[in-house]
Amino acid sequence: MKRVALFIAALVIVGAGVLLWWNLRGTTQTPSMITLNCSDSAGQQRSVTETLVGGVGGLVLPGSGDPSALWSRRSADGHRYFAYKAFLEVSPATQRYATVTIVSPLSAKLYYGPSGVVGTLANSGNGGGFFAAARSQVRLPVCGPGFTGFVGGIVVMKPTSVTFAVASPRKKTARVTVRIGNG
């Protein structure tokens, strides 16, 4: 009986350790998240002039409220979407990665990926693939000593204000609200 109790206790400890490790390692991917690799980046930059939010540059841009900056398309199901192209750069100070999440509106989405894939999705089928591939979160890895850049954009149903949260392992979560086409 003592052996059975010790065996069960060992299983519980190992199981709890595995669950703890899984949660702490920070790589849990959900269907609403795009997780990028260094090979998906557009390369390194020494510095950025944009405002950094949680270690990510490119979310707060002058002119994002200008409706003429939006790319308008209709999806195959007839819905109208707008995309705002935004190049994001993640600071090496974020330590490993930064996760950009759309807080509101829930209908807004992000799509980031390798420049060739982003271009193909945006330019084929009236951009339907780009809109279909967009998600509410994107994880951007740090890939060297400089700022790592990523190509993509923000998708909205209409000109609106979008609230983002940016989180990383070594920085406090930061939030920012940006006008997308509603000047």
N, C-alpha and C positions, 0 to 999 in steps of 0.2 A: 504494500500500500504506500509506503514511504517513497519507493522508486517511482510509482505512477505520479504521485504528487510533485516530486522533483522534476519529472519529465514534463508535466503540464506547466509548471512554473517556468521551466527553461523555454518552452514553446511560446508562452506569453511574453517573456522578456525579448526573445528574438523577434517575434511579430511586432511588438511595440517599437523595437529598435529600427526595424525595416520601415515602418510607417513614419517614424520621426525622421529618418534619413531622407525618405522620399519627399516629405514636406519641406525640409530644410534645404535641400539641394536646389530648389527654385527652378526646376525645369518642367513642371507639370504643364502640359499643354491642353487647352480646352478647345472645343470646336469654334469658339468665338475669337481665338488668338492665332495670329500668324507669327511663327517663330523663324527668324532669319538667321543665316549663318554668315560668316565673314566673306565667303565666296559670293554672297548676294549683294555686297556693298559696292558702291561706286568709287571706293578708294578712300585715301586719307587726306586730311587738310591740316595745316599747322594751327589755324585758329579760325574762329567764326566771328562775324560782327553782329549776328542776330542776338536777341535776348535769349538767355538760357533758362529753361524751365525744368527743374529737376535734372539738370545735366544734358538736356536735349535742346538744340537750336533748330529753328525753322518753323516752330508752331506759331510764334508771334511775328507776323510780317506786316510791314506797311503795305497797304493796298489790298489786304485780304478781304476787306469789307466792300470792295468795288465789285458790283455785279458783273461788269465786263470781264473780270478775271475768272469767271466760272465757265466751265465747259459743260454744255447742256446736251443731253442725249435721251432718247426713249429706249427703254428695254424691250425685249421681245414680248413681254406681257403688257406693254402699253404704258407702264409707269414712266414718269419723267424723273430723271436724276440730274444732279449737278455735281461736278467734281472740281475741286480746287487743287491744282498741282502744288505740292509742297515738298521740297528737298529737306530731309531731316538729317542732322548731324548729332551723333552721340559723343559726349566728352569722355576721354579716358579716365577722368576722375570718378565716373560712376561705378567703376570696378565691376567688370564682367559684362553687364548689360543694363539697359533701361527698358521698362515696359510702359508704352503709351496706351492709355485706355480712354475711350470716350465715355464720359459720365452722363452727358445729356446733349442733345435729345437722343433717345434710344434708337431712333431711325438713322442717325448718322453712323458712318462706317469709315474705316481706313483701309487702304491697300498699299503695301510696300513690298518690293521684291527686286530681283535682278532687273537692270534697266531694259534688257531685251524682252523679258517676259512682260514687264509693265507696258512697254510700247506695243507689243503684239496684242495684249488684251485690250488696250485702249483703242487701237486702230482697226480691230476686226469686229464684225457683227455689230456695228454702231456702238462699240464699247461695252456690250453686254457682258462679256467675260470679266472685264474690270469690275463692273458693279456686282456681279455674282460672286467674285472672289473676295470682295471687301469684308472685313470683320470689325469687331468693336475693340480689339486689342492688337498691338504689334510689339514684339520683343526685338529690340535692336542690340546686337552684340557690340562690344568694344573690341576692336581688331588691331590695336597697335598704339603707339605713343601719341598719335594725333587724333583729331576728331574723325570718326568714321561716318561717311555719308551714305544715305539711302534714298532711292528714287521712289516716288509714289504720290499719293494724294488722299484727300478727304472727300467723302461722298455724302451729299445731303439731298433730301427730298425737295427742299426749297431754300432760298437764302435764309440764313438763320445764324444764331450765335451757338457755338459749340464749346462745351466745357470738357477739358482734358485733365486727366490725372497722370502724372509721370512718377514712376516708382523705380527704385534700383536698390541693390543690396546695401549700399553704403550711404545713401542719401535719404532724407526725409521726403515723403511723398509730397509733391507740389501740384497745385491746381492752377489752371488758367482758363479764362473764357475768351474766345476769339470770334470775331465776326467773320462769317463766311458769306460774302455777297450781299450782306444787308447793311452796308455802309453807314 
